[in-house]
Amino acid sequence: MKFFALVLTFLMGVSLTSCIDEGESSTAAGSIVKVVNYMGTVHFEGANGIKYYPTTASLATVESTYKFSTSSNVAYIYFSSAVANTSSTGQTTDSYTVELTYAVSLDSKTEMPSARGASNDSVSTAPIITLTAGGSNNVFMMDKQLVLGATYYTSKLHYFTLVYYPEETTATSSELNLYLRHNSKGDTSRMLLHMTM
């Protein structure tokens, strides 16, 4: 039941992303963000340039409850309220103070397989339904991180890996081939259609 509540919270967060209107408080929203940890201060930056500054108490709560690490590069955050920050001249800025209710790192271990089928190669065990939800392409870059949306069936925790085989690229190559692998970790259920971004 706890997992179902977590998945439901995640789905609600994805569907409510970008609910923040300039100068207004938002009751709930979620976003995929870059984690910025500078001189002991943590904030998050969205692909749209908006900065989210968590309260100290809410950041401590998600660190202890969800084992969120502020040393992550990319994360999914969900917050219950957002208050627009203002500059010293009283103008609204593109930053918000937020009460985090959930945060999870989206980083994963990077593998460099020496060849297809090597012991550290990523294995795909389940299909990806689509990379375009509603006819739109959900792919964007966040600094050095590639973020893309994928629709798939799930009832348990799945993971994805993006694979690059160096031996496929030569000095004369004009293309870079990347392979998206979906591993269901043994889950064969088709109970829930999930779109992640």
KARAHU-V964563 format. One line per field, one symbol per residue. ss: DSSP state (H for helix, E for strand, - for the rest). A space follows every 10 residues. Layout:
ss = ???
This chain:
ss = -HHHHHHHHH HHHHH----- -----E--EE EEEEEEEE-- EEEEEE---- EEEE-HHHHH HHHHH----- ---EEEEEEE EEEEEE---- -EEEEEEEEE EEEEE----- ---------- ---------E -EE--EE-EE EE--EEEE-E EEEE----EE EEE--HHH-- --------EE EEE------- -EEEEE-
